[in-house]
């Protein structure tokens, strides 16, 4: 595709991945294995630099609004938004989604912007701001690679790793209504003497509530087992973003 050489801001609109995100997070039409497989196939179609510049959207003037597609369920919507801001590409917010505007297909999705703060969903707006801050704070989320760690057939749980240089970040989702514990193979023991003590600390401020895990400085953290696997408990429609940390010395 000569027009996608990667030497310009060739920002094609990534509707294929958008449609997959809606089917997995919003409407539950596909399982995690299908989602991960088709997303991986989509990534393989284009050079890395083209994927990084792609227009990553969840809604537009040509689609029903995200909250409407989620049946008004903000928990499902937040999972989709977390994916949008931790996946490869340039996130694009359709005006009003960040304050909870709803709407079916055109013309209902093109209502005037709601400007009055007391008529806006300010909690949802704060969540979007946290997602923007999260992405801006970590290069691995903006320009790194991606690998899926957990995507079971017939499952509603999903996890992938974003990586760039020495930075490794795991993003995990429970898109189902029951609590789940994800077992993630991370490739290093939590007590690797050569590298130090490996832990994974939670990111995202107040955006995520994680059951289990220890705390260090008030931040939830998790330590892999000796076989290099991390057990991560997630509540219904829960999620987590974890950053790898290695410190020298004995475990605290």
PATOR-575223 format. One record per residue (C-alpha): residue in three letters; y, z negated, x negated. Coordinates in steps of 0.02 Angstrom, whole numbers, plus 32768, in hexadecimal, padded with zeros to 4 digits. Each point is the difference from the previous one (the first is absolute). Example, Ala and Ser with C-alpha at 12.3 -4.5 7.8 and 13.67 -1.06 7.14 Angstrom:
<rs>
ALA7F1F7E7A7D99;SER80AC80217FBB;
</rs>
This chain:
<rs>
UNK800080008000;UNK808F80427F98;UNK80857FA98068;UNK7FB37F577FD5;UNK801180027F44;UNK80417F4F7FF3;UNK809A80337F9D;UNK80727FE68097;UNK80077F84808F;UNK7F7F80618065;UNK7FF37F81808C;UNK7F858045807D;UNK7FE77F96809C;UNK7F597FA87FF0;UNK7FC9800C80B5;UNK7F4580027FD2;UNK80097F517FB4;UNK80767FC7808A;UNK7F8180368083;UNK7F757FA37FA4;UNK80697F617FF9;UNK8020800980BB;UNK7F47801B8024;UNK7FCA7F6D7F93;UNK80887F7D8017;UNK8048802A80AC;UNK7F7B804D806F;UNK7F5E7FCB7FA9;UNK7FB980B0800E;UNK7FB480057F51;UNK7FAC7F817F8E;UNK80347FCB7F52;UNK7F8380717FA8;UNK8041809C8059;UNK80B37FCD7FDE;UNK7FE37FE77F45;UNK7F98809E7FEC;UNK807C80738056;UNK80977FB17FA9;UNK7FA8801C7F59;UNK7FDE80B5802E;UNK80B78016802D;UNK80387FB97F58;UNK7F8C80777FA5;UNK80568098804D;UNK80A47FEB7F9F;UNK803A7FCF7F52;UNK802F7F497FE8;UNK80BB80247FF4;UNK7FFD805E80A4;UNK7FA87F708058;UNK80827F877FBB;UNK808E8069804B;UNK7FAD801B80A9;UNK805F7FCB809B;UNK7F997F688037;UNK80227FE180B8;UNK7FB47FA68095;UNK807480478084;UNK80808089801A;UNK8062805B8087;UNK7F6080648021;UNK7F8C7F6C8020;UNK7FF57F6A8072;UNK80487F657FAF;UNK7F937F937F93;UNK800D7F63806B;UNK7FD08065809B;UNK7F6A804B7FA6;UNK7FCC7F4E7FD4;UNK80057FD180B8;UNK80937F8C7FE0;UNK7F977F9A7F85;UNK80727FCF7F70;UNK7F6D7FBE7F99;UNK7FB080AD7FFC;UNK80A9804F7FDD;UNK801D7F8F7F6A;UNK7F5980327FB5;UNK803180B7800B;UNK80AA7FDC7FB3;UNK7FB07F9F7F72;UNK7F9280977FDD;UNK809880738005;UNK805D7F987F7D;UNK7F6C7FE57F8B;UNK7FB980B18006;UNK802F80957F94;UNK809A80608038;UNK80B37FE18037;UNK80047F90809C;UNK806F8040808C;UNK802F7F928094;UNK8029805580A5;UNK80A07FB1803F;UNK7FE37F6D8073;UNK7F4B7FE07FD0;UNK803D7F727F92;UNK804D7FA58095;UNK7F70801C8079;UNK803980988064;UNK7F78804E806B;UNK7FED80AC804D;UNK7F8380848032;UNK800980B57FC5;UNK80A180668002;UNK807A7FDE804E;UNK7FD37F48801B;UNK7FF17FE47F44;UNK80B2803D7FE4;UNK805F7F79805C;UNK80A57FC57FB7;UNK7FF77F7F7F76;UNK800D7F4C803A;UNK80907FB87F9C;UNK80197F558052;UNK7FA97F7F7F90;UNK7FCE7F938093;UNK7FA18093804A;UNK7FA280247F5E;UNK7F5B7FB67FC5;UNK80487FA47F6A;UNK7F597FB87FC9;UNK7FB980B07FF2;UNK809D80377FA5;UNK7FE77F727F83;UNK7F4C803B7FE5;UNK803B80B07FD6;UNK807C7FB67F83;UNK7F737F9F7FAE;UNK7F99809E7FF1;UNK8091805D7FB1;UNK801D7F727F84;UNK7F467FFA7FD7;UNK7FF980B97FD8;UNK80A07FFD7F9A;UNK7FBF7F6D7F98;UNK7F5F80507FC4;UNK7FF080A57FA4;UNK7F48800D802A;UNK802D801280B8;UNK807E808A7FDF;UNK7FAD806D7F7E;UNK7F547FBF7FD2;UNK7F5080368026;UNK7F927FC7808F;UNK7F487FD78017;UNK7FA87FBE809A;UNK7FA27F5D7FE6;UNK7FBD7FDE80AE;UNK7FEA80778092;UNK7F617FDB8063;UNK7FB28076807C;UNK80227FC880B3;UNK80767F7E7FB6;UNK80B17FCA8025;UNK80237FB97F52;UNK804C80627F71;UNK803C7FDF7F50;UNK804480697F72;UNK804B7FE57F55;UNK80A3804A7FBF;UNK801180047F44;UNK807C80387F7B;UNK7FF97FC97F4A;UNK7FD07F487FFC;UNK80327FE180B4;UNK7F767FF48082;UNK80207FDC80B8;UNK7F7F7FF0808A;UNK802D802280B6;UNK7F867FC48085;UNK7FFA801080BD;UNK7F9F7FBA8091;UNK80248077808F;UNK7F8A7FA48075;UNK800E7F6F8079;UNK7F847F8E7FA4;UNK80177FA37F5A;UNK7FAE80587F6D;UNK7FDE7FDB7F49;UNK800C80957F8B;UNK7F9C80027F5F;UNK805B806E7F83;UNK7FB8803D7F5B;UNK808E7FF67F83;UNK7FA1801F7F5F;UNK80297F5F7FA2;UNK7FC17F4E8009;UNK807D7F7D8030;UNK7FD67FA47F5E;UNK8003808B7F7E;UNK801A7FA07F5C;UNK804780967FA4;UNK8083802A8083;UNK80227F4F803E;UNK7FF37FBC80B0;UNK801580878081;UNK804B7FD780A9;UNK80498067808C;UNK809E7FBA804D;UNK8042802980AD;UNK809E8067800F;UNK807080248094;UNK80577F5C8020;UNK7FEC7FC980B4;UNK7FBB80A78039;UNK7F4B7FCA7FE8;UNK7FA17F61802D;UNK7F627FED7F9A;UNK7F777F84802B;UNK7FA07FB67F6D;UNK802A80167F4A;UNK80557F867F8C;UNK80B97FF17FDE;UNK806480047F61;UNK80BA7FDC800E;UNK7FF2800F80BC;UNK7FB980B17FF5;UNK7F4F801F8045;UNK7F8C80427F7A;UNK7F4980327FF6;UNK7F8A80047F6C;UNK7F71807D7FEE;UNK7F4F7FBF7FEA;UNK7F9D80177F5F;UNK7FC080A8803F;UNK80B28042800F;UNK80077FFA80BE;UNK808C7FB48066;UNK7FE17FB580AB;UNK80998013806D;UNK80057FB380AF;UNK806F8056807F;UNK80287FCB80B1;UNK800380748097;UNK807480937FDB;UNK80257FAA7F5B;UNK8030804C7F5A;UNK80227FD27F4C;UNK805380477F65;UNK7FC27FB47F5D;UNK803C80187F4E;UNK7F907FE57F6A;UNK80357F7A7F84;UNK7FAA7FCC7F5F;UNK802D7F5D7FAC;UNK7FB87FB27F64;UNK7FA87F5A8001;UNK7F8F7FA18074;UNK800D800D80BC;UNK80827F8C804E;
</rs>
